[in-house]
Amino acid sequence: MIVIDYQNRKPIYEQVVERFQRLILTGAMEPDTQMPSVRALATELAINPNTIQKAYTILEQKGFIYPVKGRGNFVSGNQDLKEQEQTVFFQKLGTLIQEGKELGVSKELCLQKTAEFYEEGRT
């Protein structure tokens, strides 16, 4: 379901949070879908269950999942999450554009490169 990059400097729990956020926001995990159990996911990824529990706690605090006592965690059906993430994206984009302007990048070049990256699906 998710893949962890053990060479990445980012903490494992943050990688788990990011991977699940992406799956939820893209619709790969539909609302009310049960999340893998902490123990099962920890075994699958060969990491400490406390790491998974920390990631699930963060996902719950951010509204991506909700717990059901005795049954586990489930994907939230909160539609505002995508809008919130888009707002954060546009804030980051605004900061990058400002940096580009300070470096002398023209509007035309910025739009051209943006279109190229968008079409390539470049990450």
C-alpha positions as CSV (number, residue, x, y, z in Angstrom):
1,M,0.0,0.0,0.0
2,I,2.7,2.5,0.9
3,V,6.5,2.5,0.5
4,I,9.0,4.0,2.9
5,D,12.3,5.4,1.7
6,Y,14.7,4.4,4.4
7,Q,17.5,6.5,2.9
8,N,15.3,9.7,3.1
9,R,16.3,12.1,5.9
10,K,12.6,12.7,6.7
11,P,11.4,10.8,9.7
12,I,9.5,7.6,8.9
13,Y,6.3,8.7,10.7
14,E,6.3,11.8,8.5
15,Q,6.7,9.7,5.4
16,V,3.8,7.5,6.5
17,V,1.6,10.5,7.1
18,E,2.5,12.0,3.7
19,R,1.8,8.8,1.8
20,F,-1.6,8.3,3.4
21,Q,-2.5,11.9,2.9
22,R,-1.7,11.6,-0.8
23,L,-3.8,8.3,-1.0
24,I,-6.7,9.9,0.7
25,L,-6.6,13.2,-1.2
26,T,-6.3,11.5,-4.6
27,G,-9.3,9.3,-3.8
28,A,-7.2,6.1,-3.8
29,M,-8.6,5.5,-0.3
30,E,-12.3,6.2,-0.3
31,P,-14.1,7.7,2.7
32,D,-15.0,5.2,5.5
33,T,-12.4,2.7,4.2
34,Q,-10.7,0.9,7.1
35,M,-7.0,1.8,7.6
36,P,-4.5,-1.1,8.0
37,S,-4.1,-2.0,11.7
38,V,-1.1,-0.5,13.4
39,R,0.4,-3.9,14.0
40,A,-0.2,-5.2,10.5
41,L,1.3,-2.1,8.9
42,A,4.3,-2.0,11.2
43,T,5.0,-5.7,10.4
44,E,4.6,-5.0,6.6
45,L,6.9,-2.1,6.7
46,A,9.3,-3.7,9.3
47,I,9.1,-0.7,11.6
48,N,8.1,-0.1,15.2
49,P,4.3,0.0,15.9
50,N,4.8,3.2,17.9
51,T,5.9,4.9,14.7
52,I,2.7,3.9,12.9
53,Q,0.7,4.9,16.0
54,K,2.3,8.4,15.9
55,A,1.5,8.7,12.2
56,Y,-2.1,7.7,12.8
57,T,-2.4,10.2,15.6
58,I,-1.2,13.0,13.3
59,L,-3.6,11.9,10.5
60,E,-6.4,11.9,13.1
61,Q,-5.5,15.4,14.3
62,K,-5.4,16.7,10.8
63,G,-8.8,15.2,10.1
64,F,-7.8,12.6,7.5
65,I,-8.9,9.6,9.6
66,Y,-11.1,8.9,12.6
67,P,-11.0,6.1,15.2
68,V,-13.9,3.7,15.9
69,K,-13.4,2.1,19.3
70,G,-12.7,-1.6,19.0
71,R,-12.7,-1.6,15.2
72,G,-9.7,0.6,14.2
73,N,-9.2,3.7,12.1
74,F,-11.1,4.7,9.1
75,V,-10.7,7.3,6.3
76,S,-12.6,10.5,6.9
77,G,-15.1,11.8,4.4
78,N,-14.1,15.4,5.1
79,Q,-14.3,17.3,1.8
80,D,-12.6,20.4,3.2
81,L,-9.3,18.5,3.4
82,K,-8.6,18.8,-0.3
83,E,-9.4,22.5,-0.3
84,Q,-7.1,23.0,2.8
85,E,-4.2,21.2,1.0
86,Q,-4.8,23.3,-2.1
87,T,-4.6,26.5,-0.1
88,V,-1.3,25.3,1.4
89,F,-0.1,24.5,-2.1
90,F,-1.0,27.9,-3.5
91,Q,0.7,29.6,-0.5
92,K,3.9,27.7,-1.3
93,L,3.5,28.5,-5.0
94,G,3.2,32.2,-4.1
95,T,6.4,32.1,-2.1
96,L,8.2,30.4,-5.0
97,I,7.0,33.0,-7.4
98,Q,8.1,35.8,-5.2
99,E,11.6,34.2,-4.9
100,G,11.6,33.9,-8.7
101,K,10.7,37.6,-9.1
102,E,13.6,38.5,-6.7
103,L,15.9,36.4,-8.9
104,G,14.7,38.2,-12.0
105,V,12.6,35.4,-13.5
106,S,10.1,36.9,-16.0
107,K,6.4,36.2,-15.8
108,E,6.6,34.7,-19.3
109,L,9.4,32.3,-18.3
110,C,7.6,31.4,-15.1
111,L,4.4,30.6,-16.9
112,Q,6.3,28.7,-19.6
113,K,8.2,26.5,-17.1
114,T,5.0,26.0,-15.1
115,A,3.2,24.7,-18.1
116,E,6.1,22.4,-19.0
117,F,6.3,21.0,-15.5
118,Y,2.5,20.6,-15.4
119,E,2.4,18.7,-18.7
120,E,5.4,16.5,-17.7
121,G,3.9,15.6,-14.4
122,R,7.3,16.5,-13.0
123,T,7.9,16.2,-9.3
